[in-house]
Amino acid sequence: MTSPISSPPISQSARRPTTAVILAAGLGTRMRSSLPKAQHLLGGRPMIAHLIATAKEVFDHIVVVVGPGMDEMARLCAPHAIVVQENRLGTGHAARQAADLFGSGDVAVLYADNPLITASTMRRLLDARRTPGTVLALLAMRPHEPGRYGRVVTDDERVLRIVEWKDATDEERGIGLCNAGVLCADAEDLRQWLSDIRADNAQKEYYLTDVVALAARNGTVRCVEAPEAELAGINSRAELARAEGTLQTRLRDAALDAGVTLVAPETVFFSADTVLESDVVVEPHVVFGPGVIVRSGAKVRAFSHLEGCEVRAGALIGPYARLRPGTVCEENSHVGNFVELKAVRLGEGAKANHLTYLGDASIGPRTNVGAGTITCNYDGYFKHRTDIGADAFIGSDAILVAPVTIGDGALIAAGSVITHDVAPDALALGRARQVDKPGAAKVLRETLKTRKEQR
């Protein structure tokens, strides 16, 4: 399973350097969040990271415009160039801050809250800009509910201007073609237009969209249409949820195209970086957190949750299993219902099938771990390891107090508490001695019954 969408690279003939400028200074005001908007997650990855990953496929250079105090955003964007918009005076003002880094070729201005634009659409935008006589190209869509999007005013195939909803007439608000915000122009032209725009509007801001009317005086402005699901902006929690749905559909389709069996695709949730090889089977209601690799022929059964782990060929996971970061399940290993593994290497053919917690441990090939087994890996301050060899048998309800090593072929009796190393092929019993007291149960019941009646 790879990136959901890709397309052939732009022809190398007459190749000009390209720069993507990503505007990411927006706050999470409508999100009702203290987190900057572009740091909210889609498929387990910040919005800004989605857009940067796609832009890297298309553009030679990337510049990100952030707001003041957005240190974490700057870290997420490294090693790309960062520019700070100290005063939030509109999108045109934000783009102007990056003008010195435009270079000498074509520049596209993207928005961090449009994270699902595909590489194919970005390339179509560049191709449109390179059409003879075209000085600027922009992306547009026809949303089911145009709402408060800016409207694209055209004359046949030529774009005349973009009018923001707040400044539009009733007639202009009736236009169905809506601005997605993204545009592309020659670097020198864009610098000049950005310096010419004015804040003569209802918001008293410098709109990037005003560049369109300036460009239309100098040549043809073209519009590239793309689906609403790809271009819709994310400004609220509801819009974030809709975008997550769009991304999940892409990821599911990519998995199916790669030869993965999804028994009930709509119930499976992926992270953006999930890797599933061909002939993997995924049953309903499975969640893949970030950093999961599942190799060919493995099966993940229903209601399992995987994160930061690798499942190798032929392994069987679940149902109701949880694999946490640092876990590797080797070939043909089994992890059963209500079993949790954290930072565990489960050896080839090894099994942990029932109601078990294994943390910070290595389990050798073909070892069987019985129901209710626990590795006690944490003393309140430090984590400790449990190492179990090959062909060992761990009886049910065993408690293994780390650090401890259990040798190859060792057998741990059911119900044992193991606090010392166990030699290879040894039988270890760590139980208290059983004592039977004949008749004592009857006496105890009668005593308790009498005591209850006297209350």
N, C-alpha and C positions, 0 to 999 in steps of 0.2 A: 504494500500500500504506500503510494508516494503522494507527492503534492497533487491535489485534486484536479487542477487545471494547468495546462501548459500549452505553448504553441511554438512554431518554428521561429528562430531568431530573425530579426530584421536583416534584409539583404545588406551585405557589406559594401555594395557599390555606393560611392559617394558618402561613405560613413562619416558622420559628424559626432563629436563627443556629446554625451547626454548627461543631464543632471536632473535628479528628482529633489524638489524642495517639499518637505513634509511639514505642514503646519500643525503643531502639537501643543500650543500654549493654552488650550481651552481648559477651564475648570470643570468640576463635576457638579455644577449648580443644579441642573435639572435632574441629575442622577441622585440628588439628595445625599451627596457623598463628599467626604474630605479628600478622597483620592482623585487625582486628575483624571479626566475623562478617558484619555488614551491608555491609562494603566489598567482599566477594567479588563477582565479576562474574557476571552472567547476560546472555547476549546482548550482551556487550561493555559492559554498564552495571552499576554497583554495585547490589546488592539494594535498598539504601535509596532509590536514585534511582527505581527502578521503583515502589515503594510511594508515594513522594511524588507522582510524576507522576499516578498513578491517584487518589490522595486529592484532588489539586487539582481533579479533575473533579467532585467530589462535595461537598467541605467548604469552608466559608468561611475557616477558619483551620486552620493546622497547627502543632503543637508537637512537637518531637523531644527525647526524653530520651536523653542520651548519658552515657558513663562519663567519669571523670577522665582527662585526657591525650588525649582523642580529638579533637585539633584538626582533623585531616583530615576526620573524620566531620562535624564542625560546618561545615567549609567546603562539603562536599558538600550539606548541608542548607540552606544560605543561599538566600534571605533569611528563611527561616522561623525562628520563635522556638526557641531552644535552652535546655534546662535540663540541668544536670549532676547526676547521681546520684553523690554523692561516695563513698557506701558501698553496695555491692551487697547489699541485704538482701531481695531478691525483687521480683517483678513488681508486687505491691501497693504496696510502698515506692517503686518507680520511678514508678508512676502518681501517687502522692501528691506527688511533687516538682513535678508540673505543675499541681497543684490551683488555684493562684492565676491560672492562665491559661486555665481552663476556659470562662470567659465565663458567659453566662446561658441558653444554649440547650441543645441536645443534644450530648453528648460521646461519641465512639467511641474506644476504646483499641485500637490496632493493634500488631502486632509486626513489627519490621523483618525477621525471618527468615521471614515469610509474604509474600513480595514479589509473588506472582502472584494475589492477590485482585483480582477485577475490579470495575470501577465499578458494574456491574449488581448484584453481590452486596452491595456497600457500600450501594447505594440500597435494596435489599430489607431490609437490616438497619435502616436509618433508618425505612422504612415500618412495619416490625414494631414498633419502639419507639413509633411514633405511634398504634398501634392503641389505642382507648379501654381504659383499665384496665391497660395494660402499663407497668410501671415500668422494665423492663430487657429488652433483647433481646441474644441472643448467637448466634454462628456455631458450627455443629457439622457433623460429617461422619461417614460410616460407612466407615472405611478397611478395605481388604482384610485387613490385619493390624493390629489395634488397638494391639498392643504396649504401650508405656508411656505412651500418651496418657491424660490425665485423662478420667474417664467422666462423662457427663451423666445425672444421676438425675432421672427424670420421673414425673409422675402424670398419665396421659393426655397432654394437650397442654401442661400446665404443667410448667416446670422447677422442681425442688425445690432442687437443689444440684449442685455439681460436686465430685467427689472425685479428688484426685491419685492416680496409680497407686501411689505409695509408701505412701499412707495407706488404700488401698482394701481391702475384704474380698474374698475369693475370689468371692463372689456379685457384688459390684460390678464386679470385673474382667471378668466375663462379659458386661457390657453392651456392645453394639456401637456405640452412639452416643457419639462422642468429642468432646471440647472442642477447638475451634480457637484458643481464647484471646481472640478478639475479642469485645468487648461494647459496648453502647451504652445510655446512660441520661441522664436530666436532670442537668445540671451540679451543681445544689445537692444532689440526692440522692447523686450519686457522691462528692462531697466528704465527705459525712457517712459514707457506708459505708466509704470508704477510711480515715477516721480511727478507725473502730470495729474494723477487722480486727486480729487478733492473730497472733503467730508461734507458735501452739500446734500444731506439726506436726513431722514427722520431720526436716525440713531446718532448722527454726528460722528460717524465712523468712516474710515477709508475702506471702501468695498473693493475687493479684488475683482468682482464682476464688472466694475466700471471700466476695466481694461478692455473689455470686449467692444464697447462702442468706440473707443479710441483706435483699436486695431481695425475696425470695420472701415475707418476713413482711409486706411493705408493699403487695403487689399481685401482679399476674401477671408472671411471667418467661417470655418466649417464646423459642423456638429456631428459627433459620433454617438449614436444611441447604443445603450446597453440595458440589460434587464434591471428592473427596480431592485430586485433582491441583491444584486451586485453593487449597486450604487447608493442605496438608501443610507442616509446618515444615521448615526447612533447618538442620541441626545438624552435618552431616558432609560429607565430600567426596562420598560416595556419594549422599546426598540432594541435594547441589548438582547432581550430574550428572543425576539424575532430573528435577529442576526445569528444567534446561536443555533436556531432551528435551520437556517439557511446553510450554515457551516456544517452541521451534522449531516444534512442531506448530501452535501458534496462528499464528505468523508465516507459515508456509507456507500455511495455510488462508486467511489474510487476503490473501496475494499472489494465490492462485488466484481468490478471490472478486473481486479487483480487476481481473481480466482478464489476468493474467500467465501465460505458459506455463512450467511447470516440468516438464521432460522426465522427471526422476526426483526428485520432491520430497524424498524421504527422504535424498538425498545433498547437498542444498543447505543451507547454514547462513547464517542472517541475523544481523545485529545488531538491537537493539531499534529503532534509528532508521533502518533501511534504507528507502529510498523507491524503489519500482518503479512506473512508470506502466503503463497498459494496453498490451497488445500487445508488451511486452518478452518475449523468449524467453531462458530460462536453461537451459543444458545441464547434464548431471550433474557433480557434484563441484566446485561453485563455492562459494567462501567470501566473504561480504560482511562486512568489518570495519566499525567505526563510521564514520558520516559519508558514506555512499554514496547518490548519486542516479542513477538510470538512467531516461532519458526514453523516451517511447513509440517503439516500432519498433526499438529497439536490440536487439542479440543478444550474449549473453555465452556464449562457448563453453566446453567442458569444461575442468576443472582450472585455472581462473583464480582469482586472488585480488585483491579490490578493497578499498581502504580510503581514506577521506577524499578521494573523487574524484567527478566528475560525468561521466557518459557521455550524450551528447546523441543526439537522434533519428537513427535509421538507422545508428548506429555499430556496428562489428563488433569485438568484443574476444575474443582468444584463438584457438585453445585454448592453455593453458599461458601465459597472460599475467599480469603483475603490475602493477597500478596502485596507486601509493603516494600519500600525502597531497599535496594541492595540484594534482593532475592534472585537467585538463579535456580530454575528447576531443570535439571539435566534431562537427557533423552529418556523417554518412556517412564519418567517418574510420575507418581500419583499424589495429588493433594485433594483430600476429600471434603465432605461437608463440615462446616463450622471449624475449619482449620485456618489459623493465621500464621503466616511466616513473615519475619522481618529480618533482613540482612542474613539470609540463610542460603547456603548452597546445598540443595537437595540432590544427592548423587543419582547417577544413572540407574533406573529401575527401583529406586527407593520409594517408600510409601509412607504417607502420613494421612490416614483416611478418615479419622473421626475426632472431632472435638478436642483439638490440640493447639497449643501455642508453642512455637519454636522461634526464638529470637537470638541473634548473634551466634549462629551455630553452623557447623558443617556436618552433613549427614552423608556417610559413605554409600557407595553403590550397593543396591539390593537390601539395604537395611529397612526393617519394618518398625515403624513407630506406632505404638498402640494408642487406643482411645484415651483421652484425658491426660496425655503427657504434657508436662510443662518444663521448659528450660527457665530457671530462675536466673535471669541475666543481669538484673539491676539491684544494687544494694542501697539505693537512695542517693548515691554520689557518682558511681562508676558503672559502666557496662562491662560484663565479663563474658567470655566465650565458652561454649560447649562444643567439643569435638567428638564425634561419634564415628567409628571406623566402618569398614565394609562388612556386610553380612551379619550385622548385629541385630538383636531382637530386643526392643524396648517394650516391656509389658505395660498393660493399661494402668492409668493413674500413677505413672512414675513421675517423681519430681526430681529433676536434675539440677542441683545447686551449683552454678558456675562460680569460678572456673573449674571445669572438670573434663577429663578425657576418658572415653570409653573405647576400648580396643576392638580390633577386628574380631568378629564372631562372638563377642560377649553377649550374655543374656541377662537382662535386668528383670527381676521378678516383679509381677504386678503389685502395685501399691507401695513400691519402695521409694524411700527418700535417699538419694545418692549424693554424698558430700565429698567422696574421695574418688580418685581415679580407679578405673576398673581395667584389669589386665586383659589382653586378648584371650578369647575363649573361656573367660571366667564367668561363673554364675554369681551375681550380686543380689543379696537380699538386704534390704534396709528397712525392715518392718519391726514394729514393737511386738513382743511375745504375746500370743493370744492366750487368754485365761478364761475358762468356762466355770461358772458357779451354778451348780445344779439347783433349780427351784427358785433362784433369786429373782427371775423375771416376774413370776407369779406374786411373790411377796411385794415387790416394788409396785406392781399395778394396784394391788389391794391397798397399800399404804397411800398411794396418790389419790385413789378413788375416795378413801375415807377423808383425807385432808380437804378435797374439793367439796364434799358434802357438808363439811363442818363450817365452810365459809358463809 
